[in-house]
Amino acid sequence: MNVAVLGASGRAGSEIVKELAARGHHVRAIARKPDAIPKADSIQPIGGDASDPEALAALIRGSDAVISALHFDVPAETLLTALKESGVNRLLVTGGAASLEVAPGKRLFDSPDFPAAWREPAAGGIAFLEVLRGESLIDWTFFSPAALIFEGPRTGTFRIGGDQLVVDEAGDSKISFADYAIAMADELEQHRHSRSRFTAAY
């Protein structure tokens, strides 16, 4: 596939770019700092600012799908506008874990020990997901990862969930950046969560 990855120089974005390239996909790796994008024959580094929907539409036009690994300072409406203008119908978003349920009707975000420093970006992710849930034209997927993403091995072994936080026997919710990238690439190829959210953790 021809895949445009936004935020391709970031920690999650760069892992996704490398995973896609290793699987034989052609990657348009878009970032404000293209020099920091991983190097490979199938990776095309592109400098760009996702906050301008018209400019972004020109960069992603002709792609089979767009994967956004951006922070949520770029509104969902901006990305959706760019996709519609470009004619690209598929959007996969790297989201956060805050909106996942830890009990019926209770989100991780609502927990009393949710870190104060994370509340503002987490609220942005929650708002982003709500916009997507009202979108009927673009085929979107929102990937809420484990609560903790860490530098670790690429194991290829993890569990997939839906709207509930996935935890291990110790009650921890975690996944490595490398396995996070596998889960996103799998979703791109297998297309199992159309217009819905999924999660992945050990």
Summary of the structure (lengths in Angstrom):
residues: 202
radius of gyration: 16.0
end to end distance: 28.0
largest distance: 47.3
contacts: 676
relative contact order: 0.15
helix: 34%
strand: 26%
